[in-house]
Amino acid sequence: MDTRGGITQIQLEYMLHDQDAEPIALPFPLLEKITDYFSNELIIGRGGFAVVYKAVLDNGILAVKRLSNTHMYEEQFQGEVECLMKVKHKNIVRFLGYCADAQGNVSDYKGKMVMADVQQRLLCFEYLPNGSLDGYITDSPGELNWRKRYDMIKGICEGLHYLHQNNILHLDLKPGNILLDEDMIPKITDFGLSRCFEKDQTGIITENVVGTRGYLAPECYNKETILTHKFDLYNLGVIIIEILTGKKGYQVTIENV
């Protein structure tokens, strides 16, 4: 198989089973092959600017996140890779590699055949079979007993603490961005909005806070905001309330914003 000088499928399978393997650049043709050329039947998730595919290997399964409108979301892609390259923790989804490729594509433009580069931006992760926490927030005691709810909260807290210890703000923590493995261990994912701080940096001033309504801290609605780890802690508090009550859509009344 042509992988343009990159790793082969067998090498990728070795990486998957080697917990000490570091994330690397992956060739686009390999990611095409293991997703059956991005078959709609293998779609397992869809977000605002990406589609996630189930990738089947001979000895394992992966998740491949393919960004759309790459020219618009290049900054998010680079920021996500930067954060993911720095983290390795049992409560953070395992990052295996990335693809930043450009392919020449001949197409018709105003009656002329022109060659244009088509950017491909993809991320490769471990596959987590139980989906996201979002599907388990229910007040039915049969879904999650109190011990499991405690363990989930503890795992999310430990993962978030690890991120903050490594100067990373997630900034979009919510049940849909927490995946569950076969043992229902929670793993934080989706670092598209995350920010990496310098070692002695404590905050970032911004006028444009992006996140998910219902999980944004009240101060996000100010005209100018200083992003700190407290934003993630507010998200965490909402998630804990939802896990304990089994009810989604926790709301805070915000006055004068």
N, C-alpha and C positions, 0 to 999 in steps of 0.2 A: 504494500500500500504506500502511496506517495504521501509523506508527511512533511515534505519540504525541509528535510534535514532535522525535524524535531523528533520527539520521542514517539515510540510505537505504542500500540494498544497494550501489548504485554508489559511494557515498562510502566504504563499508567496503572495497570492492575497491581504491579509490585508496589507502586507508591501508595495505592489505596490501602494495602494491608500492612504497610510500614508506617507506624504512628510517628516515627521520627523524621519522615521524609519532609523536605521543605517545598513550599509551593514554587512552581516553575512556569515558564512560558509554554503554552500548548499550541500545536498547529491546528489551524482551522479545519483542514480536511479530516483530521482525526475526530474532532468534535462533531463534524457533519456525519461521519460514519456511525458513531455510537449513538446518535439521536435519530438514526434512520432519516438523515437529511431533514432534521427538524420537523418530523411528522406531527401533525395535529393530534394524532392518537396518543402521543407521548407527552403532551402538555400536562403539567401537574400544578402549575401556578401561573398567575398573570398579575402584573402590577401596573403602575402608572407609566413606566417606561421600559419594561422588560417582560419577557416570557421565560418561564422555567420549564425545562424538559427533563424527563426521566431518561437517563442514558444507560443502556444495558451492555455490560461487558460479559465475557465468558465466565469470569469469576468475581462478580460483584456488580453493584449498581451505583451510579453517580447522579448528581443533579447538575444540569448545565443551564446557567442563566444567560440569556441572549438579550442584549440591549437593542432597543429600536430607536430610531432618530438619533443615531450616535453623534452626529455633529452638534446636537443640542445638549447632550448629556455627557460630553467628554469629561467635564470637570467632576461630575459625580462618579464616573467610572474610575478616574485616576485617584480620587479621594477614597473610594471603596477599596481599591487595590492597596493603597498606602496603609490603610488601617488594618486590613486583613493580613498583610505580610508581617505585621508586628505581633499578632495574637496567636496563642495556642493554649487552650484551656478546655476542660471537660464540659463547660457550660457555654462554650462558643462554638458555632458550627465550624467544622473543619474545612479549611480552604486548601484546595489541591493545586490550583493554577489558574492562569488567565490567558486570554488570546487577544492581541491587539494587531489585527491584520488589515491589509488593504489589498483589494483585488481589482484588476482592470476589467471593466465591463463596457462593451460596445453597445450604444443605444442611439435611438433617433432623437435628435434635438433640432427642431425647426427645419426639418427636411434634410438634415445632414447627419451622417453617422459619425459619432464622436466617441472617444475613449475617455471614460471617467473612472476614478477610483471609488470603489464601494468599501466603506469602512466596516469592519467586523469587530465588535467588542463583546467578549464573553467571559464568564467566570465559572469555575468548576468547583463543586463542593461534594462532601459526603452526602449520601441520600439518607433521609430520615423518614422511616415508613409510616409514622403515626401522624404526619401532617402537623398543622400548627395548633397552638394552645387555643386559638379562637374557636375551634370546633368542640372544645371540651368544657367551655364555661357554661355550666348548667346547674340548676338547683336540684337536679335529680341525684340522690345519694348513690345510685348504682354506677354512675359514670366515674366519679372521683371520690373516694373516701377521704376522711380528714387527714390521714397519714400521707396519702398521695398529694393532697393539696399543700400540706406543710413542706413536703420534699420538693415540690415544684417551686414554691416561693423561695425556699432556701437556695435552690440551684440558680434561680434567676438572680437573686441577691449576690451570690458568689461570682457569677459571670459578670455582672455589672461592676462589682467591686474590682475585679481584675482589670476591666477596661479602664476604670478611673485610675487605678494604680499605674497604668501604662499611658496615662495622659490622653485618653480617647473618650470623647463624648459621643454617645450613640445618636441621640436627638430624634429618634423615631421609634422608641420602645413601645410596643403594644402587643397584644396576644397574637396577632397575625404575623409578627416578626419573631416569634419564639416557637421553634420547632421541637418535636418530641421524638426521641429514638425508640427502639423496640422495647426498652425498659422504662419508657415514659420519663426519661431524663431530659430536662429542658435545655435547649441550646439557642442562644441569641443569634439572630441572623439579620441580613439586610443592612449593610453599612453605607448605603447610598447617600445618606444625609449626614454622615458622621464627620466629626472634625478631630484632627490630631493636634494636640498642643505641643509647644516646646516644653522642655523640662521644667522651667520655672514659671511658665505661663499659667495664669489662673482663670482667664476668661477671654472672650472675643466679643467686641462691640459690633452689632449688626442692626440693620434696619429691615432685614428680610428674613423672618423666621418661618421655616417651612416644616410642617409636621402633619399629624393627624388630629383633626378636631375631636375633642373629647379627651385627648391625652395631653394637649398642650397646656403648659403652666399659664396662669392668668397673666403674668408679666410679659408673655409673648405678644400680647395685644398692644403693648406700648409702642410708640413710634420708634424708639431706640431701645435696644435690649442688649444686655451683657450676657452672653451664653456662658454658663458654668455647669458644673456637675449637678447642680440643684435641679436643672431641667429634667435630667434623667431620673432623679429621685422622685419628682412629681409624677412622671410617667409610671414609675414603679409603684407608687402608692395607689394609683388608679387600678393597676393590674392586680395588686393584692386584694383590693376591695372586690373586684370582679371575681377573682378565684374563690374568695371566702363566701361571697353571697350567691355566686352562681348566676349573677345578673349582669348583662352587658349594658353599656351606655350610661355609666356613672357620670353625672353632670354636677358642675359647680356653678352657682349663680354668680356672675361677674358684674359688678356695678361700676359705672363710670369708666368704661373702656372704649 
